[in-house]
Every structure is written in structure tokens, then in C-alpha cells.
Amino acid sequence: MMMRRLRGMHTRSKEDRSPWSDCGSLRWLMDTGAWHQAWINIFVTTVLCLCLCFLGMAVGRLLLSAKG
């Protein structure tokens, strides 16, 4: 599936060259004027990433303190 997308890239317009542009992505939300949903998507994914990052650091510190 990815190779079909990459092969078809030469037929797309210059601003639509991403192989993931038709995947229901954030760009699609913005292009359709659904800015509210796009900002919610950005906010939720950013918060989840930061939470997982801090959780990973806390677990790492906990493991290192138990070891040493």
C-alpha cells in the first residue's frame, strides 16, 4: 500500500506530495475547515506524549534508585 502511494506521488500536485495526505490526517481536518477538531487533536496528542514522557522518566528514576 505504501509503495502504491509513493509511485503515485508524481501525479499529485506540488502541495499534496505527502504519501499520508489521504489518511484522514490532521491536514485533512484543517483542509476541510474543521479547525476545532484539529486543535483538539493537537492538544490531546501533545498532552498524551508529554504524560508518557514524564511517566517514562519517573519509571527510569524509580528503577535506578532501587538498583543503587
N, CA, C and O atoms as a CHARMM CRD file, in Angstrom:
* protein
*
  272
    1    1 MET  N      0.82400  -1.18400   0.00000 PROA 1      0.00000
    2    1 MET  CA     0.00000   0.00000   0.00000 PROA 1      0.00000
    3    1 MET  C      0.87200   1.25300   0.00000 PROA 1      0.00000
    4    1 MET  O      0.58100   2.21200  -0.71500 PROA 1      0.00000
    5    2 MET  N      1.92300   1.24900   0.78700 PROA 2      0.00000
    6    2 MET  CA     2.81400   2.40400   0.83500 PROA 2      0.00000
    7    2 MET  C      3.48800   2.61400  -0.50900 PROA 2      0.00000
    8    2 MET  O      3.65100   3.75200  -0.95100 PROA 2      0.00000
    9    3 MET  N      3.88500   1.52300  -1.16600 PROA 3      0.00000
   10    3 MET  CA     4.55200   1.66000  -2.45900 PROA 3      0.00000
   11    3 MET  C      3.60500   2.22800  -3.51100 PROA 3      0.00000
   12    3 MET  O      4.03000   3.00100  -4.37000 PROA 3      0.00000
   13    4 ARG  N      2.31900   1.85500  -3.45600 PROA 4      0.00000
   14    4 ARG  CA     1.35300   2.43200  -4.39700 PROA 4      0.00000
   15    4 ARG  C      1.25100   3.92800  -4.19100 PROA 4      0.00000
   16    4 ARG  O      1.16600   4.68100  -5.16100 PROA 4      0.00000
   17    5 ARG  N      1.25800   4.36800  -2.95200 PROA 5      0.00000
   18    5 ARG  CA     1.19100   5.80300  -2.66800 PROA 5      0.00000
   19    5 ARG  C      2.43200   6.51800  -3.16800 PROA 5      0.00000
   20    5 ARG  O      2.34400   7.59700  -3.75400 PROA 5      0.00000
   21    6 LEU  N      3.60200   5.90800  -2.93200 PROA 6      0.00000
   22    6 LEU  CA     4.84600   6.54400  -3.36000 PROA 6      0.00000
   23    6 LEU  C      4.94500   6.59100  -4.87700 PROA 6      0.00000
   24    6 LEU  O      5.44100   7.57100  -5.43300 PROA 6      0.00000
   25    7 ARG  N      4.47500   5.53200  -5.56300 PROA 7      0.00000
   26    7 ARG  CA     4.50500   5.52900  -7.02200 PROA 7      0.00000
   27    7 ARG  C      3.58200   6.58800  -7.60500 PROA 7      0.00000
   28    7 ARG  O      3.88500   7.16700  -8.64900 PROA 7      0.00000
   29    8 GLY  N      2.46600   6.84500  -6.94800 PROA 8      0.00000
   30    8 GLY  CA     1.50400   7.81700  -7.46100 PROA 8      0.00000
   31    8 GLY  C      1.82000   9.25000  -7.10400 PROA 8      0.00000
   32    8 GLY  O      1.05500  10.15100  -7.45000 PROA 8      0.00000
   33    9 MET  N      2.93400   9.48900  -6.41500 PROA 9      0.00000
   34    9 MET  CA     3.24800  10.84600  -5.97900 PROA 9      0.00000
   35    9 MET  C      3.54200  11.78000  -7.14100 PROA 9      0.00000
   36    9 MET  O      3.27700  12.97700  -7.03900 PROA 9      0.00000
   37   10 HSD  N      4.08100  11.27000  -8.24300 PROA 10     0.00000
   38   10 HSD  CA     4.42800  12.15200  -9.35100 PROA 10     0.00000
   39   10 HSD  C      3.19500  12.72600 -10.03600 PROA 10     0.00000
   40   10 HSD  O      3.30600  13.71500 -10.76000 PROA 10     0.00000
   41   11 THR  N      2.01700  12.12800  -9.82600 PROA 11     0.00000
   42   11 THR  CA     0.80100  12.62800 -10.46300 PROA 11     0.00000
   43   11 THR  C      0.05200  13.62900  -9.59200 PROA 11     0.00000
   44   11 THR  O     -0.91200  14.24200 -10.05100 PROA 11     0.00000
   45   12 ARG  N      0.47600  13.80400  -8.34500 PROA 12     0.00000
   46   12 ARG  CA    -0.19600  14.72800  -7.44000 PROA 12     0.00000
   47   12 ARG  C      0.34800  16.13900  -7.60100 PROA 12     0.00000
   48   12 ARG  O      1.44300  16.34800  -8.12200 PROA 12     0.00000
   49   13 SER  N     -0.43400  17.08800  -7.14500 PROA 13     0.00000
   50   13 SER  CA     0.02500  18.47100  -7.20700 PROA 13     0.00000
   51   13 SER  C      1.17800  18.68400  -6.23400 PROA 13     0.00000
   52   13 SER  O      1.41200  17.86400  -5.34700 PROA 13     0.00000
   53   14 LYS  N      1.89000  19.78400  -6.40600 PROA 14     0.00000
   54   14 LYS  CA     3.08500  20.04300  -5.60500 PROA 14     0.00000
   55   14 LYS  C      2.76300  20.14300  -4.11900 PROA 14     0.00000
   56   14 LYS  O      3.54400  19.66300  -3.29800 PROA 14     0.00000
   57   15 GLU  N      1.63300  20.75400  -3.74400 PROA 15     0.00000
   58   15 GLU  CA     1.30100  20.91900  -2.33200 PROA 15     0.00000
   59   15 GLU  C      0.70900  19.65800  -1.71100 PROA 15     0.00000
   60   15 GLU  O      0.48500  19.62700  -0.50100 PROA 15     0.00000
   61   16 ASP  N      0.45000  18.62200  -2.49900 PROA 16     0.00000
   62   16 ASP  CA    -0.14900  17.39700  -1.98300 PROA 16     0.00000
   63   16 ASP  C      0.77600  16.21700  -2.25300 PROA 16     0.00000
   64   16 ASP  O      0.31800  15.19800  -2.76800 PROA 16     0.00000
   65   17 ARG  N      2.05100  16.32000  -1.92500 PROA 17     0.00000
   66   17 ARG  CA     3.02100  15.27500  -2.22000 PROA 17     0.00000
   67   17 ARG  C      3.23600  14.29700  -1.08000 PROA 17     0.00000
   68   17 ARG  O      3.98400  13.33200  -1.24300 PROA 17     0.00000
   69   18 SER  N      2.60800  14.51100   0.06500 PROA 18     0.00000
   70   18 SER  CA     2.81500  13.61100   1.18700 PROA 18     0.00000
   71   18 SER  C      2.13500  12.27300   0.92500 PROA 18     0.00000
   72   18 SER  O      0.97500  12.25100   0.51300 PROA 18     0.00000
   73   19 PRO  N      2.83200  11.14500   1.15500 PROA 19     0.00000
   74   19 PRO  CA     2.19800   9.83600   0.94800 PROA 19     0.00000
   75   19 PRO  C      1.09600   9.55200   1.94800 PROA 19     0.00000
   76   19 PRO  O      0.31600   8.62000   1.75100 PROA 19     0.00000
   77   20 TRP  N      1.01100  10.33700   3.02500 PROA 20     0.00000
   78   20 TRP  CA    -0.01700  10.11700   4.03600 PROA 20     0.00000
   79   20 TRP  C     -1.12300  11.15100   3.95900 PROA 20     0.00000
   80   20 TRP  O     -1.93700  11.23100   4.87900 PROA 20     0.00000
   81   21 SER  N     -1.18600  11.94100   2.91000 PROA 21     0.00000
   82   21 SER  CA    -2.12700  13.04900   2.86200 PROA 21     0.00000
   83   21 SER  C     -3.58100  12.59000   2.76500 PROA 21     0.00000
   84   21 SER  O     -4.48100  13.36700   3.08500 PROA 21     0.00000
   85   22 ASP  N     -3.83700  11.37100   2.34100 PROA 22     0.00000
   86   22 ASP  CA    -5.21400  10.90600   2.22000 PROA 22     0.00000
   87   22 ASP  C     -5.59600   9.93600   3.33600 PROA 22     0.00000
   88   22 ASP  O     -6.49000   9.11200   3.14400 PROA 22     0.00000
   89   23 CYS  N     -4.95000  10.01000   4.48100 PROA 23     0.00000
   90   23 CYS  CA    -5.17500   9.05100   5.56300 PROA 23     0.00000
   91   23 CYS  C     -6.11200   9.57700   6.64900 PROA 23     0.00000
   92   23 CYS  O     -6.12500   9.01300   7.74400 PROA 23     0.00000
   93   24 GLY  N     -6.88000  10.60800   6.40700 PROA 24     0.00000
   94   24 GLY  CA    -7.70700  11.15700   7.46700 PROA 24     0.00000
   95   24 GLY  C     -6.87700  11.85800   8.50400 PROA 24     0.00000
   96   24 GLY  O     -7.16300  11.77400   9.69800 PROA 24     0.00000
   97   25 SER  N     -5.86100  12.54000   8.06500 PROA 25     0.00000
   98   25 SER  CA    -4.88500  13.12100   8.97200 PROA 25     0.00000
   99   25 SER  C     -5.30600  14.49600   9.45400 PROA 25     0.00000
  100   25 SER  O     -6.38300  14.99600   9.13000 PROA 25     0.00000
  101   26 LEU  N     -4.42500  15.08600  10.23500 PROA 26     0.00000
  102   26 LEU  CA    -4.64000  16.42800  10.73500 PROA 26     0.00000
  103   26 LEU  C     -4.75600  17.42500   9.59500 PROA 26     0.00000
  104   26 LEU  O     -5.54600  18.36600   9.66600 PROA 26     0.00000
  105   27 ARG  N     -3.96800  17.22100   8.54000 PROA 27     0.00000
  106   27 ARG  CA    -4.05400  18.11800   7.38800 PROA 27     0.00000
  107   27 ARG  C     -5.43900  18.07200   6.76800 PROA 27     0.00000
  108   27 ARG  O     -5.96700  19.10400   6.35600 PROA 27     0.00000
  109   28 TRP  N     -6.03800  16.87600   6.69600 PROA 28     0.00000
  110   28 TRP  CA    -7.37700  16.75800   6.15100 PROA 28     0.00000
  111   28 TRP  C     -8.36700  17.54300   7.00300 PROA 28     0.00000
  112   28 TRP  O     -9.24900  18.21500   6.46800 PROA 28     0.00000
  113   29 LEU  N     -8.22800  17.46300   8.32900 PROA 29     0.00000
  114   29 LEU  CA    -9.11300  18.22900   9.20400 PROA 29     0.00000
  115   29 LEU  C     -8.98000  19.72600   8.94100 PROA 29     0.00000
  116   29 LEU  O     -9.97600  20.44800   8.90800 PROA 29     0.00000
  117   30 MET  N     -7.75200  20.18300   8.75500 PROA 30     0.00000
  118   30 MET  CA    -7.53500  21.60800   8.51100 PROA 30     0.00000
  119   30 MET  C     -8.04100  22.01500   7.13400 PROA 30     0.00000
  120   30 MET  O     -8.61800  23.09100   6.97700 PROA 30     0.00000
  121   31 ASP  N     -7.82700  21.15600   6.13100 PROA 31     0.00000
  122   31 ASP  CA    -8.27700  21.47300   4.78200 PROA 31     0.00000
  123   31 ASP  C     -9.79400  21.53000   4.67000 PROA 31     0.00000
  124   31 ASP  O    -10.33000  22.28000   3.85400 PROA 31     0.00000
  125   32 THR  N    -10.48000  20.75100   5.47500 PROA 32     0.00000
  126   32 THR  CA   -11.93900  20.75200   5.41000 PROA 32     0.00000
  127   32 THR  C    -12.56800  21.82300   6.28400 PROA 32     0.00000
  128   32 THR  O    -13.79200  21.92800   6.35300 PROA 32     0.00000
  129   33 GLY  N    -11.75000  22.61100   6.94700 PROA 33     0.00000
  130   33 GLY  CA   -12.27200  23.69400   7.77900 PROA 33     0.00000
  131   33 GLY  C    -12.66400  23.25200   9.17600 PROA 33     0.00000
  132   33 GLY  O    -13.33400  23.99600   9.89200 PROA 33     0.00000
  133   34 ALA  N    -12.26500  22.07100   9.57200 PROA 34     0.00000
  134   34 ALA  CA   -12.60800  21.55800  10.89800 PROA 34     0.00000
  135   34 ALA  C    -11.50100  21.91600  11.88000 PROA 34     0.00000
  136   34 ALA  O    -10.88900  21.03200  12.48000 PROA 34     0.00000
  137   35 TRP  N    -11.24200  23.21100  12.04500 PROA 35     0.00000
  138   35 TRP  CA   -10.15400  23.67000  12.89500 PROA 35     0.00000
  139   35 TRP  C    -10.36100  23.29000  14.35300 PROA 35     0.00000
  140   35 TRP  O     -9.39500  23.01900  15.06600 PROA 35     0.00000
  141   36 HSD  N    -11.60200  23.27000  14.79800 PROA 36     0.00000
  142   36 HSD  CA   -11.87400  22.91400  16.19700 PROA 36     0.00000
  143   36 HSD  C    -11.38800  21.49500  16.48800 PROA 36     0.00000
  144   36 HSD  O    -10.69500  21.26700  17.47900 PROA 36     0.00000
  145   37 GLN  N    -11.74800  20.54700  15.63100 PROA 37     0.00000
  146   37 GLN  CA   -11.30700  19.16600  15.82000 PROA 37     0.00000
  147   37 GLN  C     -9.79100  19.03700  15.66400 PROA 37     0.00000
  148   37 GLN  O     -9.16000  18.23800  16.35500 PROA 37     0.00000
  149   38 ALA  N     -9.20700  19.82500  14.75400 PROA 38     0.00000
  150   38 ALA  CA    -7.76300  19.76600  14.55800 PROA 38     0.00000
  151   38 ALA  C     -7.02600  20.23300  15.80900 PROA 38     0.00000
  152   38 ALA  O     -6.05200  19.60500  16.22500 PROA 38     0.00000
  153   39 TRP  N     -7.48400  21.33500  16.41600 PROA 39     0.00000
  154   39 TRP  CA    -6.82400  21.82800  17.62600 PROA 39     0.00000
  155   39 TRP  C     -7.00700  20.86800  18.79500 PROA 39     0.00000
  156   39 TRP  O     -6.09600  20.69600  19.60400 PROA 39     0.00000
  157   40 ILE  N     -8.17500  20.24500  18.89000 PROA 40     0.00000
  158   40 ILE  CA    -8.39000  19.23400  19.93100 PROA 40     0.00000
  159   40 ILE  C     -7.42700  18.06800  19.72200 PROA 40     0.00000
  160   40 ILE  O     -6.83700  17.56300  20.67800 PROA 40     0.00000
  161   41 ASN  N     -7.27200  17.64500  18.46900 PROA 41     0.00000
  162   41 ASN  CA    -6.35500  16.55200  18.14000 PROA 41     0.00000
  163   41 ASN  C     -4.92300  16.91300  18.52600 PROA 41     0.00000
  164   41 ASN  O     -4.22200  16.09700  19.12400 PROA 41     0.00000
  165   42 ILE  N     -4.48600  18.11100  18.19600 PROA 42     0.00000
  166   42 ILE  CA    -3.13200  18.56000  18.53900 PROA 42     0.00000
  167   42 ILE  C     -2.95000  18.59200  20.05500 PROA 42     0.00000
  168   42 ILE  O     -1.94000  18.11300  20.57100 PROA 42     0.00000
  169   43 PHE  N     -3.92000  19.15000  20.76300 PROA 43     0.00000
  170   43 PHE  CA    -3.82800  19.26500  22.21500 PROA 43     0.00000
  171   43 PHE  C     -3.78200  17.89100  22.88300 PROA 43     0.00000
  172   43 PHE  O     -2.93500  17.64300  23.74100 PROA 43     0.00000
  173   44 VAL  N     -4.68200  17.01300  22.49600 PROA 44     0.00000
  174   44 VAL  CA    -4.75200  15.68600  23.12800 PROA 44     0.00000
  175   44 VAL  C     -3.48700  14.88600  22.86200 PROA 44     0.00000
  176   44 VAL  O     -2.94700  14.26700  23.77900 PROA 44     0.00000
  177   45 THR  N     -3.00700  14.88500  21.63000 PROA 45     0.00000
  178   45 THR  CA    -1.80200  14.10400  21.34000 PROA 45     0.00000
  179   45 THR  C     -0.57600  14.69000  22.03400 PROA 45     0.00000
  180   45 THR  O      0.30200  13.94200  22.46500 PROA 45     0.00000
  181   46 THR  N     -0.50200  16.01500  22.14800 PROA 46     0.00000
  182   46 THR  CA     0.62400  16.63100  22.84400 PROA 46     0.00000
  183   46 THR  C      0.60100  16.27800  24.32600 PROA 46     0.00000
  184   46 THR  O      1.63400  15.92900  24.89800 PROA 46     0.00000
  185   47 VAL  N     -0.57400  16.36700  24.95000 PROA 47     0.00000
  186   47 VAL  CA    -0.69300  16.03100  26.37100 PROA 47     0.00000
  187   47 VAL  C     -0.34500  14.55400  26.60700 PROA 47     0.00000
  188   47 VAL  O      0.35900  14.22600  27.56200 PROA 47     0.00000
  189   48 LEU  N     -0.83600  13.67400  25.74000 PROA 48     0.00000
  190   48 LEU  CA    -0.52800  12.25000  25.89900 PROA 48     0.00000
  191   48 LEU  C      0.96200  11.98100  25.74300 PROA 48     0.00000
  192   48 LEU  O      1.52900  11.19000  26.49600 PROA 48     0.00000
  193   49 CYS  N      1.59600  12.62300  24.78500 PROA 49     0.00000
  194   49 CYS  CA     3.03900  12.43500  24.59500 PROA 49     0.00000
  195   49 CYS  C      3.82600  12.91800  25.80800 PROA 49     0.00000
  196   49 CYS  O      4.75000  12.24200  26.26200 PROA 49     0.00000
  197   50 LEU  N      3.46300  14.08400  26.33100 PROA 50     0.00000
  198   50 LEU  CA     4.16500  14.61100  27.49600 PROA 50     0.00000
  199   50 LEU  C      3.95300  13.72600  28.72400 PROA 50     0.00000
  200   50 LEU  O      4.88600  13.50000  29.49500 PROA 50     0.00000
  201   51 CYS  N      2.73500  13.22900  28.90500 PROA 51     0.00000
  202   51 CYS  CA     2.46000  12.33600  30.03700 PROA 51     0.00000
  203   51 CYS  C      3.28100  11.05600  29.93700 PROA 51     0.00000
  204   51 CYS  O      3.85300  10.60300  30.92900 PROA 51     0.00000
  205   52 LEU  N      3.34100  10.47400  28.74700 PROA 52     0.00000
  206   52 LEU  CA     4.13700   9.25600  28.57600 PROA 52     0.00000
  207   52 LEU  C      5.62200   9.52600  28.77800 PROA 52     0.00000
  208   52 LEU  O      6.34400   8.68300  29.31100 PROA 52     0.00000
  209   53 CYS  N      6.06900  10.68400  28.35800 PROA 53     0.00000
  210   53 CYS  CA     7.47400  11.04700  28.55500 PROA 53     0.00000
  211   53 CYS  C      7.80200  11.15100  30.04400 PROA 53     0.00000
  212   53 CYS  O      8.78500  10.57000  30.50500 PROA 53     0.00000
  213   54 PHE  N      6.99000  11.88300  30.79100 PROA 54     0.00000
  214   54 PHE  CA     7.23900  12.02700  32.22200 PROA 54     0.00000
  215   54 PHE  C      7.06700  10.70200  32.96400 PROA 54     0.00000
  216   54 PHE  O      7.79300  10.42300  33.91800 PROA 54     0.00000
  217   55 LEU  N      6.11800   9.89500  32.53100 PROA 55     0.00000
  218   55 LEU  CA     5.95300   8.57900  33.13800 PROA 55     0.00000
  219   55 LEU  C      7.19300   7.72000  32.90500 PROA 55     0.00000
  220   55 LEU  O      7.65600   7.03300  33.81600 PROA 55     0.00000
  221   56 GLY  N      7.72400   7.75700  31.69700 PROA 56     0.00000
  222   56 GLY  CA     8.93900   7.00300  31.39700 PROA 56     0.00000
  223   56 GLY  C     10.12800   7.46800  32.22000 PROA 56     0.00000
  224   56 GLY  O     10.91700   6.65300  32.69800 PROA 56     0.00000
  225   57 MET  N     10.25800   8.78600  32.38700 PROA 57     0.00000
  226   57 MET  CA    11.35600   9.29900  33.21300 PROA 57     0.00000
  227   57 MET  C     11.17900   8.90800  34.67200 PROA 57     0.00000
  228   57 MET  O     12.15900   8.59300  35.34600 PROA 57     0.00000
  229   58 ALA  N      9.94700   8.92200  35.17200 PROA 58     0.00000
  230   58 ALA  CA     9.70000   8.54400  36.56400 PROA 58     0.00000
  231   58 ALA  C     10.00500   7.06100  36.79300 PROA 58     0.00000
  232   58 ALA  O     10.59800   6.69400  37.80700 PROA 58     0.00000
  233   59 VAL  N      9.60400   6.22400  35.85600 PROA 59     0.00000
  234   59 VAL  CA     9.89300   4.79300  35.98200 PROA 59     0.00000
  235   59 VAL  C     11.39700   4.55500  35.91200 PROA 59     0.00000
  236   59 VAL  O     11.93000   3.73400  36.65800 PROA 59     0.00000
  237   60 GLY  N     12.07600   5.26100  35.03000 PROA 60     0.00000
  238   60 GLY  CA    13.53100   5.13100  34.93800 PROA 60     0.00000
  239   60 GLY  C     14.21500   5.53500  36.21300 PROA 60     0.00000
  240   60 GLY  O     15.12500   4.84400  36.67000 PROA 60     0.00000
  241   61 ARG  N     13.79400   6.65500  36.81100 PROA 61     0.00000
  242   61 ARG  CA    14.38400   7.08900  38.07100 PROA 61     0.00000
  243   61 ARG  C     14.08700   6.10400  39.19600 PROA 61     0.00000
  244   61 ARG  O     14.94100   5.83900  40.04300 PROA 61     0.00000
  245   62 LEU  N     12.87900   5.57000  39.19800 PROA 62     0.00000
  246   62 LEU  CA    12.49900   4.60200  40.22300 PROA 62     0.00000
  247   62 LEU  C     13.37400   3.34600  40.09800 PROA 62     0.00000
  248   62 LEU  O     13.85400   2.82400  41.10400 PROA 62     0.00000
  249   63 LEU  N     13.57900   2.86900  38.88200 PROA 63     0.00000
  250   63 LEU  CA    14.40800   1.68300  38.68900 PROA 63     0.00000
  251   63 LEU  C     15.85700   1.94300  39.05300 PROA 63     0.00000
  252   63 LEU  O     16.51900   1.08200  39.63200 PROA 63     0.00000
  253   64 LEU  N     16.35300   3.12700  38.71800 PROA 64     0.00000
  254   64 LEU  CA    17.74700   3.43600  39.05700 PROA 64     0.00000
  255   64 LEU  C     17.93300   3.62900  40.56700 PROA 64     0.00000
  256   64 LEU  O     18.97000   3.24700  41.10900 PROA 64     0.00000
  257   65 SER  N     16.95900   4.20800  41.24300 PROA 65     0.00000
  258   65 SER  CA    17.08100   4.38900  42.69000 PROA 65     0.00000
  259   65 SER  C     16.96500   3.05400  43.42000 PROA 65     0.00000
  260   65 SER  O     17.61300   2.86500  44.44900 PROA 65     0.00000
  261   66 ALA  N     16.17600   2.14900  42.92500 PROA 66     0.00000
  262   66 ALA  CA    16.04100   0.82900  43.55400 PROA 66     0.00000
  263   66 ALA  C     17.31100   0.00200  43.32700 PROA 66     0.00000
  264   66 ALA  O     17.68100  -0.83200  44.15400 PROA 66     0.00000
  265   67 LYS  N     17.95700   0.24400  42.21100 PROA 67     0.00000
  266   67 LYS  CA    19.16000  -0.50600  41.89100 PROA 67     0.00000
  267   67 LYS  C     20.37500  -0.01200  42.68300 PROA 67     0.00000
  268   67 LYS  O     21.22400  -0.80400  43.09100 PROA 67     0.00000
  269   68 GLY  N     20.44500   1.30200  42.89300 PROA 68     0.00000
  270   68 GLY  CA    21.65100   1.85300  43.51400 PROA 68     0.00000
  271   68 GLY  C     21.46100   2.14800  44.93300 PROA 68     0.00000
  272   68 GLY  O     22.38600   2.61800  45.59500 PROA 68     0.00000
